[in-house]
């Protein structure tokens, strides 16, 4: 074939792909919030004409996600912000699809709910709808590989609008992670000072507990993310029964971090200091030593 004709064909194909990408992103952007999330989940198809679009551009076209949330979603799914749709692995597509669908359900929950009044049928329909949303969210977690499911659950612990997992117990949520043994789930909860019957909604309200559990799930460094959470004496775990209680706390000092053991008689002992943030594995080992297990 004539090289000139080959070049013209290549240019025509490139222009066609750019047009397909622009049309798809514009279509997603014009949809209502919930439909926009679902359309973006369906658009994560490596074989589609718009697969040359960067994933970051696709997320930014979704109503309600914005430029701040899109990079965080990519980081949670383990996707570089420079990758295109056709470059994604099956696990990355599954992780990102799950996030989009769960956030679509959150948008639904923000809408005003009809007053149940004294009509038992309306109350029953609302309860059934809530159970269906929980089942869908748990099904998404079960379908992910273990590492992606752990990151997905850690992301669900972040505070935000009320969603389908708020009333679920933390024990039930951990059992949905594929490959996570029941004994390991119990250790995670014990090291975060949590009872398995505590609801996800209540876990979200305690910054230090939430961060410690998320860190243990993803095995990432425990780093307080705000001035409130980094104040001296952030409690990481408590054990013992009153009046003989003990607390493990984290305190910023000398540009690094110090782990402290607070006794019930108000005495404080510095256990370890280091410049880098403590990992969940370090904190777990220190807790085992202190508690004698």
FENSULRA-V758629 format. One record per backbone hydrogen bond with DSSP energy under -1.0 kcal/mol. CO is the residue of the C=O (numbers start at 1). NH is the residue of the N-H. If there is no record, write none. Layout:
CO_NH / CO_NH
This chain:
2_6 / 3_7 / 4_8 / 5_9 / 6_10 / 7_11 / 8_12 / 9_13 / 10_14 / 11_15 / 12_16 / 13_17 / 14_18 / 15_19 / 16_20 / 17_21 / 18_22 / 19_23 / 20_24 / 21_25 / 22_26 / 23_27 / 24_28 / 25_29 / 26_30 / 28_31 / 32_36 / 33_37 / 34_38 / 35_39 / 36_40 / 37_41 / 38_42 / 39_43 / 43_45 / 45_48 / 48_51 / 50_53 / 51_86 / 53_85 / 54_58 / 55_59 / 56_60 / 59_62 / 62_65 / 66_70 / 69_73 / 70_74 / 71_75 / 72_76 / 73_77 / 74_79 / 75_78 / 80_83 / 83_55 / 84_87 / 85_88 / 89_93 / 90_94 / 91_95 / 92_96 / 93_97 / 94_98 / 95_99 / 96_100 / 97_101 / 98_102 / 99_103 / 100_104 / 101_105 / 102_106 / 103_107 / 104_108 / 105_109 / 106_110 / 108_111 / 116_119 / 119_123 / 120_124 / 121_125 / 122_126 / 123_127 / 124_128 / 125_129 / 126_130 / 127_131 / 128_132 / 129_133 / 130_134 / 131_135 / 132_136 / 133_137 / 134_138 / 135_139 / 136_140 / 137_141 / 138_142 / 139_143 / 141_144 / 145_149 / 146_150 / 147_151 / 148_152 / 149_153 / 150_154 / 151_155 / 152_156 / 155_158 / 163_166 / 165_168 / 166_201 / 168_200 / 169_173 / 170_174 / 171_175 / 173_176 / 174_177 / 177_180 / 181_185 / 182_186 / 183_187 / 184_188 / 185_189 / 186_190 / 187_191 / 188_192 / 189_194 / 190_193 / 195_198 / 196_171 / 198_170 / 199_203 / 200_204 / 203_206 / 206_210 / 207_211 / 208_212 / 209_213 / 210_214 / 211_215 / 212_216 / 213_217 / 214_218 / 215_219 / 226_230 / 228_231 / 234_250 / 237_248 / 239_246 / 241_244 / 243_245 / 246_239 / 247_262 / 248_236 / 248_237 / 249_260 / 250_234 / 251_258 / 253_256 / 256_253 / 257_274 / 258_251 / 259_271 / 259_272 / 260_249 / 261_269 / 262_247 / 263_266 / 267_263 / 269_261 / 272_259 / 274_257 / 278_222 / 279_283 / 280_284 / 281_285 / 282_286 / 283_287 / 284_288 / 285_289 / 286_290 / 287_291 / 288_292 / 288_293
